[in-house]
Amino acid sequence: MEIWPAVDWLDGYMVRLEQGQYHAVTRYSDNPLLVFQTRFGQLPRRIHLVDLDGARTGHFTAWNLLEQLSRHDVAVEVGGGFRDQTSIEQALGAGARRVVLGTQLLQDPAWAKELLTRFSPDQLVASLDISQGQAKLEGWTKEGGNAVALWKHLYQLGYTLCNVTDISRDGTLQGINRAFWQEIVEHYPGDIGAGGGIRADQDLIVLQQLGIHRAVIGKAWLSGQIDLSQWEGVF
């Protein structure tokens, strides 16, 4: 299992939202690097960094944090507010391994197609945040249409990486909804990463059994319910 510890960034703090609600926020620290160093004695190989301010406004703002992580040789998968080619280029130039795209990618098929003339598929990750089969956009504040249809169109264009979040479980520590992920495996081609509700090692084992081999973990590592040091390849 390829685990990406999540760092969600809002107003200068590492936070977690519950079910994507900006009013249901838990603040953890203004120094994510120190949190990892204090708890594990080292930084992870990979971090999934999301600028929640950027997700709402359409303008990524966590440049300093991205550059800090890159200087420490952390592979960063970064998202939140990337809605033009220039900002994607800037993120990759700042050391991001790949850029996660949601709102603009899902709303503008022509732009999605054009991006693949400028970037390789392994530099771009489609983000599908799903509630009751529908994709949610702009920081989960707007409806985006049928999620399966959106991803299949992107896959046909040449996208291969897709991060799926089960909004109903995200930030709740309720455990994964096996039926949700079974449906994802059956209907979503490509390399799928999972997020939303992961609370224990058993959830990761179930995802692997279903055929999902990438996962983004947020609240479970912050709360200590999953010990990242026990999973091979995290550090």
PyMOL commands that set and color helices and strands:
alter all, ss='L'
color gray80, all
select helices_A, chain A and resi 32-40+52-57+63-71+85-93+103-107+109-115+121-123+147-157+178-187+201-210+219-222+228-230
alter helices_A, ss='H'
color red, helices_A
select strands_A, chain A and resi 2-10+13-18+21-29+46-51+75-79+98-101+124-131+134-137+142-146+161-166+191-195+214-217
alter strands_A, ss='S'
color yellow, strands_A
deselect
rebuild
show_as cartoon
